[in-house]
């Protein structure tokens, strides 16, 4: 892991501690998401809710107003599920050290389930978002926002870049 990446991850970690939402944040979520999508959003950890809103606001600051892109920003991490902070740290460290080891460790049993959840969160999130009646473009953006798959939709690259910067 490069020094710049380590510093980014450190900042991300410390920002997430004590994450909370303001009344304005909650109003934005209510305005942008239907009731089922809000349920998914609020089922995420406070840290992931804050992160998704930060990605949303970063895209807005950059002048992006596409409603599908902004909805995907709010929902892009719903597939992670309820994971603990140490799971998140373990995932980042193992992924940086050896993606191959991460693939071997990620499974559906015990503590390894959290690693699988992170590894598969884009695919899982897309299925959850699709079940809420979200537009197909939003489902696609959630599915493509992380991982190695190259997207034809330039909005996927915008979402990925904003996700990695927040």
C-alpha positions in Angstrom: 0.0 0.0 0.0 1.4 3.4 -1.0 1.9 6.1 1.6 -0.8 8.2 -0.1 -3.3 5.4 0.1 -2.4 4.7 3.7 -3.0 8.3 4.6 -6.3 8.3 2.7 -7.4 5.2 4.6 -6.3 6.7 7.9 -8.3 9.9 7.2 -11.3 7.8 6.2 -11.1 5.8 9.4 -10.9 8.8 11.7 -13.7 10.6 9.9 -15.9 7.6 10.3 -15.6 7.5 14.1 -18.6 9.1 15.6 -20.3 9.6 12.1 -23.7 11.2 12.3 -26.3 12.8 10.0 -27.7 16.3 10.3 -31.4 17.2 9.8 -30.4 18.5 6.3 -28.8 15.2 5.4 -32.0 13.3 6.5 -34.1 15.7 4.4 -31.9 15.1 1.4 -32.3 11.3 1.8 -36.1 11.7 2.2 -36.2 13.8 -1.0 -34.1 11.5 -3.1 -35.2 8.0 -2.0 -38.5 6.2 -1.8 -39.5 4.5 1.5 -37.9 1.1 0.6 -34.7 2.8 -0.5 -34.7 4.8 2.7 -35.1 1.6 4.7 -32.0 0.2 2.9 -30.1 3.5 3.5 -30.9 3.6 7.2 -30.1 -0.1 7.6 -26.4 0.7 6.9 -24.1 1.6 9.7 -23.9 5.3 10.6 -20.4 5.3 9.2 -21.6 4.0 5.8 -24.6 6.4 5.7 -22.2 9.3 6.3 -19.8 8.0 3.6 -22.6 7.6 1.0 -23.8 11.2 1.7 -20.2 12.4 1.4 -20.0 10.7 -2.0 -23.4 12.3 -3.0 -22.2 15.8 -1.9 -18.9 15.4 -3.7 -20.7 14.6 -6.9 -23.0 17.6 -6.5 -20.0 19.9 -5.7 -18.4 18.8 -9.0 -21.6 19.9 -10.8 -23.3 16.5 -11.3 -27.1 16.7 -11.1 -28.0 13.4 -12.8 -30.7 11.9 -10.5 -29.6 8.3 -11.3 -26.0 9.0 -10.4 -27.0 10.8 -7.2 -29.4 8.1 -6.1 -26.6 5.5 -6.8 -24.3 7.6 -4.6 -26.7 7.3 -1.7 -27.2 3.6 -2.1 -23.9 2.3 -3.4 -22.8 0.6 -0.2 -26.1 -1.0 0.9 -24.8 -4.5 0.1 -22.2 -4.4 2.8 -24.6 -5.2 5.6 -24.0 -4.7 9.3 -20.2 -5.2 9.7 -18.0 -4.2 12.5 -15.2 -1.7 12.3 -12.5 -4.4 12.8 -14.0 -6.4 9.9 -13.6 -3.3 7.7 -10.0 -2.8 8.9 -9.2 -6.5 8.3 -10.6 -6.3 4.8 -8.6 -3.3 3.8 -5.4 -4.7 5.2 -5.8 -8.1 3.7 -6.8 -6.7 0.4 -3.7 -4.5 0.3 -1.4 -7.3 1.3 -2.8 -10.0 -0.9 -6.0 -9.9 -2.9 -5.5 -13.7 -3.6 -5.5 -14.4 0.2 -8.7 -12.2 0.6 -10.5 -14.3 -2.1 -9.4 -17.5 -0.2 -10.5 -16.2 3.2 -13.9 -14.7 2.1 -16.6 -17.2 2.8 -20.1 -17.5 4.2 -19.1 -18.8 7.6 -18.1 -17.1 10.8 -16.1 -13.9 10.8 -15.2 -14.6 7.2 -18.7 -13.6 6.2 -17.8 -10.0 6.7 -14.9 -10.3 4.2 -17.3 -11.9 1.7 -19.8 -9.1 2.4 -17.2 -6.5 1.4 -16.0 -8.5 -1.6 -19.5 -9.0 -2.9 -21.2 -5.8 -1.7 -21.6 -4.3 -5.2 -23.5 -7.3 -6.5 -25.5 -7.7 -3.3 -26.3 -4.0 -3.2 -27.5 -4.0 -6.8 -30.0 -6.8 -6.1 -31.3 -5.0 -3.0 -31.6 -1.7 -4.9 -33.4 -3.4 -7.8 -35.9 -4.9 -5.4 -36.9 -1.3 -4.4 -38.0 -0.4 -7.9 -35.0 1.8 -8.6 -34.3 2.7 -12.2 -32.1 0.1 -14.1 -29.4 2.8 -14.5 -29.1 3.1 -10.7 -28.9 -0.7 -10.3 -26.2 -0.8 -12.9 -24.2 2.0 -11.2 -24.4 0.3 -7.8 -23.2 -3.0 -9.3 -20.3 -1.4 -11.2 -19.1 1.2 -8.6 -16.3 -1.1 -7.3 -14.3 -4.0 -8.5 -12.6 -4.8 -11.7 -15.5 -4.8 -14.1 -15.1 -2.0 -16.7 -18.3 -0.1 -17.3 -19.5 1.5 -20.6 -21.4 4.1 -18.6 -19.1 7.0 -17.8 -21.2 7.7 -14.7 -19.8 4.5 -13.2 -16.3 6.0 -13.4 -17.6 9.2 -11.8 -19.2 7.3 -8.9 -16.1 5.2 -8.4 -13.8 8.2 -8.3 -16.1 10.0 -5.8 -16.3 6.9 -3.7 -12.5 6.5 -3.6 -12.0 10.2 -2.7 -14.4 10.2 0.2 
